[in-house]
Amino acid sequence: MVKLSNTAKKMTMVVSVLIGVLILASIVYYRSFAFLPFAIGAILGGGLNIVKILLLNRIVEKTVSMDPSVTVRSFYAQYFLRFILTIGVLLAAALVPFISLWGAVAGVGIFPIAAYSMSLFKLED
């Protein structure tokens, strides 16, 4: 079981809420079941963001007790992993016909918005 920090928990909640708002906006925009490909893409992008939050939480907790030279390599390796995961999700959304690429892009784009919105909250860690 992964123990999440308070910041990771709050950011996961913010990502989930923002994806929900994005899906609700797509329902209002499309006003039919045509919103489903967009919603699937947004959920895929939001799921990727939650995985990225879990990976970031794990690397931060892990590097506290590591040697600084190993820490830098570990951060770069995990950054590359997150980058590859993002490319994989966007590529899957582009190639699979029932997933909207724009929904996936919007879902992936939620991450920086959620990270910025965390500075607006009073964090109590």
FENGI-V752201 format. One record per run of one state. SS is the DSSP state (a for helix, b for strand, c for the rest). FROM is the first residue (numbers start at 1). LEN is the number of residues. If there is no record, write none. Layout:
SS;FROM;LEN  SS;FROM;LEN
This chain:
c;1;5  a;6;25  c;31;2  a;33;31  c;64;4  a;68;28  c;96;5  a;101;18  c;119;7
